[in-house]
Amino acid sequence: MTSNRKICVVTGTRAEYGLLAPLMSLLKQDSDIDFQLVVTGAHLSAQHGSTLKFIEQDGFVANELVDLALSDDSALGVANAAGRATSQLADAFAKLKPDVVVVLGDRYEILGAAQAALILGIPIAHIHGGEVTTGAFDDSIRHAITKMSNLHFCAAEDYQRRLIQLGESPDTVFNVGALGVDVLLNIPKMSRDELASVVGIALGKELLLVTFHPTTRSEMTVATELHELLSALEHFALATIVFTGVNADPGYSLVNNEIQKFVARDSSRRVLHNSLGQKSYINLMSIADVVIGNSSSGIIEAPALHVATVNIGTRQDGRLRADSIIDVKFGQNEIRTAIETALSPLFKSRCSTATSKYGYGNTAKTIADTLKNAPLTTHKTFFNIL
C-alpha cells in the first residue's frame, strides 16, 4: 500500500494566503493527501497585521512557522530577509520531507522557498507563473521561480504560452485560471452595515478602496509616487477612503507612516487597515465605487466583480487588462481625472459588462486534482520551440 502524497503549501502574505485558502481547504479535506503548511513572512510580523491569526481562524494549523524578522525595510534588510528565508525554509522542509512544495507568485520569501526546495531535491509546483509585471523586481523573481519549478499552474492562455517559451515542457504547464476568481464566486456575502462595523467608519456614497505598494522598479521615488496619489485623493473630500496594508517591500515604513498621517486628517472618512481579512476585503471591493492603486487585485479580481479600477504606475505593467481598468501615471492631475472618470455613470455602465481575463472558477479543484495525481520529478529538460 502506497503512503499518502505529502503536499506542502508555503504562504508569506495576507493577499497570497487569501488566494491559496480554497486550495488549502481541498488538500486538507482529502484523506489521500497529507497536507502540510509552512507560514512565514508578513504573517508573523506585527507591523503587517500578524495575519497568522486569520489562517488559524480558518481552521488551519501550521506545521512550521518561519519568522524572517521583517523590521528592516531597506533594500539591504529585504535582501537579508530573503537569505534567511532560504536557510530557514530549508530547515523546515528537511523536517517535513514533503513530496512537493506548492508556492504562489513572486515574493522574495517565495523565492527563498523555491531555492530551498530545489537544492533539497523536492519538486516544486508554482501558481501564477508566466505573468509580466515590469514595474517591480517581483517580475524577475517570478521567472526565476518558474525555472526552478516542475509543475506550473497559470492564469491565462497567454501566460501558458510564455511558460513554454521559457522552455517549460507543455506537459507540465496547466492553464487553470486565477484562484482569486474562485474566491469571488464562493466568499460568504456581507452587508454594508457589517462591513462598516469591520472597517470602523461609516461607508459613504462614494467608496474608494486604495492599495499602494512600494514600486521596486520606477523612475520616481516611493515618496514622490505616494505624494502624487495622496494629493489626488485630497480632492475627494466627501468620499470614504479605505486603505489596505502595505507589502513588506523596501520603503514600507515611509508609505505606512504617510498614509497614517493622511488618514488622521479626516478620520471620520478615512481609515487604514493592515489587513481586513479576505472575506471583508473581497466584500468591500464588491461594493466599492473604485479600486485605486497598484495591486494585482485591481487587475485580476476587481474586473470579475464589475468594479472600476484606477491602476497607477508601472507595477502591474504586462498583465492582461479588462475594459474596466484605467491606467495612469503617477501624477496627481492624471490620477484625479481617472478617478472622476471611473465614478461617472458612463464608465460604471462599461464596467457592468467587463469580462474576466483570468478564468471563471474551479481553479482550486483543478490544481488540487493535478497535485494529487501528476507524476512528480525534479528532472527537467529545456523545451525548445521549433
C-alpha positions as CSV (number, residue, x, y, z in Angstrom):
1,M,0.0,0.0,0.0
2,T,1.4,3.3,-1.0
3,S,1.6,6.2,1.5
4,N,-0.3,9.4,1.0
5,R,1.3,12.1,-1.0
6,K,2.7,14.9,1.2
7,I,1.8,18.3,-0.2
8,C,3.3,21.3,1.5
9,V,1.9,24.8,0.9
10,V,4.0,27.9,1.8
11,T,2.4,31.2,2.5
12,G,4.0,34.5,3.4
13,T,1.4,37.3,2.9
14,R,-2.2,38.0,3.6
15,A,-3.0,38.6,-0.1
16,E,-1.4,35.3,-1.3
17,Y,-3.0,33.3,1.6
18,G,-6.4,34.7,0.6
19,L,-5.9,33.1,-2.9
20,L,-4.4,29.9,-1.5
21,A,-7.1,29.2,1.1
22,P,-9.6,27.4,-1.2
23,L,-6.9,25.1,-2.5
24,M,-5.6,24.5,1.0
25,S,-9.1,23.5,2.2
26,L,-9.4,20.9,-0.6
27,L,-6.0,19.5,0.1
28,K,-6.7,19.4,3.9
29,Q,-10.0,17.6,3.4
30,D,-8.6,14.9,1.1
31,S,-8.0,11.7,3.0
32,D,-5.5,10.6,0.4
33,I,-3.3,13.6,1.0
34,D,-1.0,14.5,3.9
35,F,-1.4,18.3,3.9
36,Q,1.4,20.4,5.3
37,L,1.5,24.1,5.9
38,V,4.5,26.4,6.4
39,V,3.8,30.0,7.4
40,T,6.4,32.7,7.0
41,G,7.0,36.4,6.0
42,A,4.5,39.1,6.9
43,H,2.1,36.7,8.6
44,L,4.4,36.7,11.6
45,S,5.1,40.4,11.6
46,A,3.2,42.7,14.0
47,Q,3.9,45.6,11.6
48,H,1.9,43.8,8.9
49,G,-1.0,42.8,11.0
50,S,0.1,39.5,12.4
51,T,-2.1,37.7,9.8
52,L,-1.3,34.3,11.1
53,K,-4.5,34.8,13.2
54,F,-6.6,34.7,10.0
55,I,-5.1,31.5,8.9
56,E,-5.8,29.9,12.4
57,Q,-9.3,31.3,12.4
58,D,-9.9,29.4,9.2
59,G,-9.0,26.2,10.9
60,F,-5.5,25.7,9.5
61,V,-2.6,24.7,11.7
62,A,0.9,25.5,10.6
63,N,3.4,22.6,10.7
64,E,6.3,25.1,10.7
65,L,6.5,28.9,11.5
66,V,9.4,30.6,9.8
67,D,9.9,34.1,11.2
68,L,12.0,36.3,8.9
69,A,12.3,39.3,11.3
70,L,11.0,41.9,8.8
71,S,11.6,45.1,10.9
72,D,14.2,46.5,8.4
73,D,12.5,47.6,5.2
74,S,15.7,48.9,3.5
75,A,16.8,47.1,0.3
76,L,19.6,45.5,2.3
77,G,17.2,44.5,5.0
78,V,14.9,42.8,2.5
79,A,17.9,41.1,0.8
80,N,19.0,39.7,4.2
81,A,15.4,38.5,4.9
82,A,15.4,36.7,1.5
83,G,18.6,34.9,2.6
84,R,17.0,34.0,5.9
85,A,14.0,32.6,4.0
86,T,16.2,30.2,2.0
87,S,18.1,29.0,5.1
88,Q,15.2,28.6,7.5
89,L,12.7,27.2,5.0
90,A,15.3,24.6,4.1
91,D,15.3,23.6,7.7
92,A,11.5,23.4,7.7
93,F,11.4,21.2,4.5
94,A,14.1,19.0,5.9
95,K,11.9,18.2,8.9
96,L,8.6,17.8,7.0
97,K,10.1,15.9,4.0
98,P,7.2,16.8,1.6
99,D,6.8,15.1,-1.8
100,V,6.0,18.5,-3.4
101,V,6.2,22.2,-2.3
102,V,3.4,24.5,-3.5
103,V,4.2,28.2,-3.9
104,L,2.3,31.1,-5.4
105,G,3.5,34.3,-7.1
106,D,6.7,36.3,-6.9
107,R,7.6,37.4,-3.4
108,Y,11.2,37.2,-2.2
109,E,10.3,34.8,0.6
110,I,8.7,32.5,-2.0
111,L,11.9,32.7,-4.0
112,G,13.6,31.5,-0.8
113,A,11.2,28.6,-0.5
114,A,11.9,27.6,-4.1
115,Q,15.6,27.8,-3.7
116,A,15.5,25.6,-0.6
117,A,13.2,23.0,-2.2
118,L,15.4,23.0,-5.4
119,I,18.6,22.3,-3.5
120,L,16.9,19.7,-1.3
121,G,15.6,17.8,-4.3
122,I,11.9,18.4,-3.7
123,P,9.6,19.0,-6.7
124,I,8.1,22.5,-6.8
125,A,4.6,23.4,-8.0
126,H,4.3,27.1,-8.9
127,I,1.0,29.1,-9.2
128,H,0.7,32.3,-11.3
129,G,3.8,31.9,-13.4
130,G,4.2,33.3,-16.9
131,E,2.9,36.8,-16.0
132,V,4.8,40.0,-16.6
133,T,4.9,43.0,-14.1
134,T,7.8,45.0,-15.3
135,G,7.4,47.7,-12.7
136,A,8.7,45.5,-9.8
137,F,11.6,43.3,-9.2
138,D,8.9,40.6,-8.5
139,D,8.9,40.1,-12.2
140,S,12.4,38.7,-12.2
141,I,11.6,36.6,-9.1
142,R,8.6,35.1,-10.8
143,H,10.5,33.9,-13.8
144,A,13.3,32.6,-11.6
145,I,10.8,30.5,-9.7
146,T,9.5,29.2,-13.0
147,K,12.9,27.9,-13.9
148,M,13.2,26.0,-10.6
149,S,9.6,24.6,-10.7
150,N,8.4,21.3,-12.0
151,L,4.6,21.9,-12.3
152,H,3.1,25.2,-13.4
153,F,-0.4,26.5,-12.9
154,C,-1.0,29.7,-14.9
155,A,-4.0,32.0,-15.0
156,A,-4.5,32.6,-18.7
157,E,-3.6,31.1,-22.1
158,D,-1.1,33.9,-22.8
159,Y,0.8,33.0,-19.7
160,Q,0.8,29.3,-20.6
161,R,2.4,30.2,-23.9
162,R,5.0,32.3,-22.2
163,L,6.0,29.5,-19.8
164,I,6.5,27.2,-22.8
165,Q,8.5,30.0,-24.4
166,L,10.7,30.0,-21.3
167,G,11.5,26.4,-22.0
168,E,9.0,24.6,-19.8
169,S,7.6,21.3,-21.1
170,P,4.0,21.7,-22.3
171,D,3.1,18.5,-20.3
172,T,3.9,20.4,-17.1
173,V,2.1,23.7,-17.8
174,F,-1.6,23.9,-17.0
175,N,-3.9,26.9,-17.8
176,V,-6.3,26.8,-14.8
177,G,-7.4,30.4,-14.4
178,A,-6.9,32.6,-11.3
179,L,-7.6,31.4,-7.7
180,G,-8.9,34.8,-7.0
181,V,-11.8,34.3,-9.2
182,D,-12.7,31.1,-7.2
183,V,-12.6,33.2,-4.1
184,L,-15.0,35.8,-5.5
185,L,-17.5,33.1,-6.5
186,N,-17.5,31.3,-3.1
187,I,-16.9,34.0,-0.5
188,P,-19.8,34.5,2.0
189,K,-21.6,37.8,1.5
190,M,-21.5,40.6,4.0
191,S,-24.0,43.5,4.3
192,R,-22.9,47.1,4.0
193,D,-23.6,47.6,7.7
194,E,-21.4,44.5,8.6
195,L,-18.6,45.9,6.5
196,A,-18.9,49.3,8.2
197,S,-18.6,47.6,11.6
198,V,-15.4,45.8,10.4
199,V,-13.9,48.9,8.8
200,G,-14.7,51.1,11.8
201,I,-16.2,54.1,9.9
202,A,-19.4,54.8,8.0
203,L,-19.3,53.8,4.3
204,G,-20.4,56.8,2.4
205,K,-21.9,57.2,-1.0
206,E,-18.6,57.3,-2.8
207,L,-16.4,54.5,-1.5
208,L,-12.7,54.4,-2.7
209,L,-10.7,51.2,-1.9
210,V,-7.0,52.1,-2.1
211,T,-3.9,49.8,-2.0
212,F,-0.5,51.2,-2.7
213,H,2.7,49.1,-2.5
214,P,6.2,50.5,-3.0
215,T,7.2,50.2,-6.6
216,T,10.6,48.5,-6.7
217,R,11.4,49.5,-10.2
218,S,10.5,53.1,-11.0
219,E,12.0,56.3,-12.2
220,M,10.2,58.1,-9.3
221,T,11.0,57.7,-5.6
222,V,8.4,55.9,-3.5
223,A,7.9,59.2,-1.6
224,T,7.1,61.1,-4.8
225,E,4.7,58.4,-6.0
226,L,2.8,58.4,-2.7
227,H,2.7,62.2,-2.6
228,E,1.0,62.3,-6.1
229,L,-1.5,59.7,-5.1
230,L,-2.5,61.3,-1.7
231,S,-2.6,64.8,-3.3
232,A,-5.1,63.4,-5.9
233,L,-7.2,61.8,-3.2
234,E,-7.4,65.1,-1.3
235,H,-9.8,66.3,-4.0
236,F,-12.4,63.7,-3.0
237,A,-13.2,65.3,0.4
238,L,-16.6,63.7,0.7
239,A,-15.6,60.2,-0.2
240,T,-15.0,57.3,2.2
241,I,-11.4,56.1,1.6
242,V,-10.3,52.7,2.9
243,F,-6.6,51.9,2.6
244,T,-5.4,48.4,2.9
245,G,-2.0,47.4,4.3
246,V,1.4,47.8,2.5
247,N,3.6,44.9,1.4
248,A,6.8,44.2,3.2
249,D,8.9,45.7,0.4
250,P,11.7,48.3,0.6
251,G,10.0,51.6,1.6
252,Y,7.2,50.0,3.6
253,S,7.7,52.2,6.7
254,L,7.6,55.5,4.8
255,V,4.4,54.5,2.9
256,N,2.7,53.3,6.0
257,N,3.6,56.4,8.0
258,E,2.4,58.9,5.3
259,I,-0.9,57.1,4.8
260,Q,-1.5,57.2,8.6
261,K,-0.9,61.0,8.6
262,F,-3.4,61.3,5.6
263,V,-6.0,59.2,7.4
264,A,-5.6,61.2,10.7
265,R,-6.5,64.5,8.9
266,D,-10.1,63.1,8.4
267,S,-10.5,60.0,10.5
268,S,-14.3,60.1,10.1
269,R,-14.0,59.3,6.4
270,R,-10.6,57.7,6.1
271,V,-9.1,54.6,7.6
272,L,-6.1,52.3,7.2
273,H,-6.2,48.6,7.9
274,N,-3.1,46.4,7.9
275,S,-5.3,43.5,7.0
276,L,-9.0,43.2,6.6
277,G,-9.0,39.5,6.0
278,Q,-10.0,38.0,2.7
279,K,-13.8,37.8,3.4
280,S,-14.1,41.5,4.4
281,Y,-11.7,42.7,1.7
282,I,-13.5,41.0,-1.2
283,N,-16.9,42.1,0.1
284,L,-15.6,45.7,0.4
285,M,-14.2,45.5,-3.1
286,S,-17.6,44.3,-4.4
287,I,-19.4,47.5,-3.1
288,A,-16.5,49.9,-3.8
289,D,-17.1,52.6,-6.5
290,V,-13.4,52.5,-7.5
291,V,-10.4,50.3,-6.6
292,I,-7.3,52.5,-6.7
293,G,-3.6,51.9,-6.5
294,N,-1.1,49.3,-7.9
295,S,-2.2,46.0,-6.5
296,S,-2.8,42.9,-8.7
297,S,-6.3,42.7,-7.1
298,G,-7.4,45.7,-9.2
299,I,-6.3,43.8,-12.3
300,I,-7.5,40.3,-11.6
301,E,-10.3,40.4,-9.0
302,A,-12.0,43.8,-9.4
303,P,-13.0,43.3,-13.1
304,A,-14.7,40.0,-12.2
305,L,-16.8,42.0,-9.7
306,H,-17.6,44.6,-12.4
307,V,-15.8,47.3,-10.3
308,A,-13.8,50.1,-11.8
309,T,-10.0,50.1,-11.3
310,V,-7.6,53.1,-11.5
311,N,-4.3,51.3,-11.9
312,I,-1.4,53.7,-11.2
313,G,2.2,53.5,-12.4
314,T,4.2,50.6,-13.8
315,R,4.0,47.9,-11.0
316,Q,1.4,45.9,-12.9
317,D,2.7,46.6,-16.5
318,G,2.4,43.5,-18.6
319,R,-0.7,41.9,-17.0
320,L,-3.8,41.3,-19.2
321,R,-6.3,44.1,-18.9
322,A,-10.1,44.2,-18.7
323,D,-12.2,47.1,-20.1
324,S,-12.9,48.2,-16.5
325,I,-9.3,49.3,-15.9
326,I,-8.0,52.8,-16.3
327,D,-4.2,53.0,-16.5
328,V,-2.5,56.3,-15.4
329,K,1.0,57.5,-14.5
330,F,1.9,58.8,-11.0
331,G,0.7,62.4,-11.5
332,Q,-1.9,63.9,-9.2
333,N,-3.9,65.6,-12.0
334,E,-4.0,62.3,-14.1
335,I,-5.0,60.3,-11.1
336,R,-7.7,62.7,-10.1
337,T,-9.1,62.7,-13.7
338,A,-9.1,58.9,-13.8
339,I,-11.0,58.6,-10.5
340,E,-13.6,61.1,-11.7
341,T,-13.9,59.1,-15.0
342,A,-14.3,55.9,-13.0
343,L,-17.1,57.4,-10.9
344,S,-19.1,58.6,-13.9
345,P,-22.3,56.7,-14.9
346,L,-20.9,56.0,-18.4
347,F,-17.9,54.2,-17.1
348,K,-19.9,52.3,-14.5
349,S,-22.0,51.1,-17.3
350,R,-18.9,49.9,-19.1
351,C,-17.7,48.1,-16.0
352,S,-21.0,46.2,-15.8
353,T,-20.2,44.3,-19.0
354,A,-16.5,43.8,-18.3
355,T,-15.3,40.1,-18.5
356,S,-12.6,38.3,-16.6
357,K,-9.3,37.6,-18.3
358,Y,-8.5,35.0,-15.7
359,G,-10.9,32.2,-15.9
360,Y,-14.4,31.5,-14.5
361,G,-13.8,29.4,-11.4
362,N,-13.0,25.7,-10.5
363,T,-9.3,26.7,-10.4
364,A,-8.6,25.3,-6.9
365,K,-10.1,21.9,-7.6
366,T,-8.2,21.6,-10.9
367,I,-4.9,22.4,-9.1
368,A,-5.7,20.0,-6.2
369,D,-6.5,17.1,-8.6
370,T,-3.3,17.7,-10.5
371,L,-1.2,17.9,-7.4
372,K,-2.6,14.7,-6.2
373,N,-2.2,12.7,-9.4
374,A,0.5,14.2,-11.6
375,P,3.9,12.4,-11.8
376,L,6.4,14.2,-9.6
377,T,10.0,14.6,-10.6
378,T,12.8,17.1,-10.2
379,H,14.2,16.1,-13.6
380,K,13.9,18.9,-16.2
381,T,14.9,19.4,-19.8
382,F,14.7,22.7,-21.7
383,F,11.8,22.5,-24.2
384,N,12.8,24.1,-27.5
385,I,10.2,25.7,-29.6
386,L,10.9,24.7,-33.2
